[in-house]
Amino acid sequence: MTPTPFEALREVVRPEWIDANGHLNMGYYVVAFDLATDAWLDHIGLTPAERDRSGATTFTLESHVNYLREVKEGDPLRFTTRLLAYDAKRIHYFHEMHHATGGFLAATNELMSLHVSLETRRAAPMAEDVLARLAEVLSEHERLPMPSQVGRRIGLDGKP
């Protein structure tokens, strides 16, 4: 299979997502990325049926958004997702939001999710078939170039 990021979600910037500056409000970038996460989790086997069967789900431990170019009401969006790493209980992945017709990268979202038992609210290992799917996806995605936004930190480097 060709090493390519996962792509399933297409969305349009909705009128209710627009702020006083006339562009996508920063909080709605996260909402849009959350829709991409839902598609991604389905792709790797963490479907609603699996959550019902296992009594487990994922919680986000950490999230970093980089806002690169503004998008406005009605703009078409295309989302890609790539797996960066995983273990029995965690998934490290990265979304890109592209303007679907302009082609530019509008924003990125790096996330670490934890697989959690809904009964105990504690970390729980993922099912073997999900881990096998993650191994398959990682073998494709690890050949892709690492996005420059991965692992970035915020700061001013001590300059006044």
N, C-alpha and C positions, 0 to 999 in steps of 0.2 A: 504494500500500500504506500502511496506517496506521502512523505512526511509533511503534513499540512495541519494547521490548527483546526480544531473543530469549529464548524460554522452551521448554525441552525436558526438563529434568531434574526429576524428583520423587524424593525419597528419604525414608527414615525414619531417625531417630536410632537407631543400632544399639546393643545392650547393650555390646558391646566398646569403644564410643566413650565410655563414661561414666567419669568420674574419681571420686576420693574425695569430691568435693563434691556428687556426685549429679547432675551436669549434663555436657553435652558438653565433653570435654577440649579445650583450646585447639588442640592439634595435629590433632585430628580435624576441626575446622572447615576446616583446610587440606586434609585428605583429601577432605572433601565438596566443597570448591571445586574440587579437582583433577578430580573426576568431572564437575563442571559445565564445566570447561575442555575435557575430552574431547568432550562434546556440542557445545560451541561450535566447536571446531576442525573437527569433522565438518560443521557447518552452513556454515562458510565455505570448505569444499573441501579442507581439510588432513586428509583421511581416511587411514586405514591404507593403502588402495590408492594414494593419491597419495604417501604417504611411501615406499612400496615402489618406485613408478615413478620418483620423483625422487631417491631416496637422501638425502632431507633430512627434517628434523623441526624441532620448536621446542624451545628451551630457555628457561626463565624467567630473566630478567635481574634482575627486582626484583618484590617482592610486598609489599603492605601490607594487613593485616587489621584491621578495626575490629569489636570485639565489643560489640554494642549491647544485646542481651537474651539471657538464658540460654534454652537449650532442653534438654529432658530426654529420657530414654529413651522411645522409641516416638512422639515428636512427629513429625508429618509436615512435610516441608520442600519448598519450591518455590524454584527458582533462576531468576533472570533474568540476562541478560548483555547489555551494550551495548558497542559499539565506540566508543572515544573518538578514536582516530587510528591511522594506519598509514603506513608507507613501504614500499619494495621489500623490506626485510629485517626490519622490526619491526612488532609489533601491540600497541597499548595498549588494554586493555579492562577492564571493570569488572563484577564479579558482585555480585548481591544475594541473600542467603539470607533467605527469608521463612518464617514459620510458616504452613503451608499452610491451616490452619483458623482460627487466631487472627488471621491477616492482618498481624501485626506484622513489622517488619524486625528480624531477629536479628543479622545480621552483613553486612559488605561485604568485598570483596577486589578491590583494584586491582592489575593486573599489566602488566608489559612483557615480551613474549616476543620472542625472536630466532629467525629461520629459519636453520637450520644444516645444512651438508653433513655427513652421517654419515661420509663418507670423510675429509674434511680437518679436521673438527671446527671449522670456521670459518664465519662468516656467509656466507649464500648468498641470492640473490634468490628470491622466490617465483615460481611459474608465473604466466603472464599470466592464465589463467582464475581463479586464486585472487585476484589483484590486482583483476580485474574484479568478482568477487563482493564483495570488501571495499569497493570503491567504491560498489556498489549498497547494501550494508548501511549504510555511513556516511551516504549521502544520506538514509536513513530515520532513523538514530539521532542525527544531529547536530541534529535538530529537537527532541529531548527536552530537558527541563531538566537541567542539570548536577547530579549528586548532590553533596551538601555534603561527602562524605568524599573526593572526588577531589582529589589533590594535597596532602593533609594531611601535616603533619610532626609528629614527636613531640618534646616538650620541655616545660620548665617556665617558659619565658619569663624566665629569670634570677631568679626570685623564690626567696628562701630557704625 
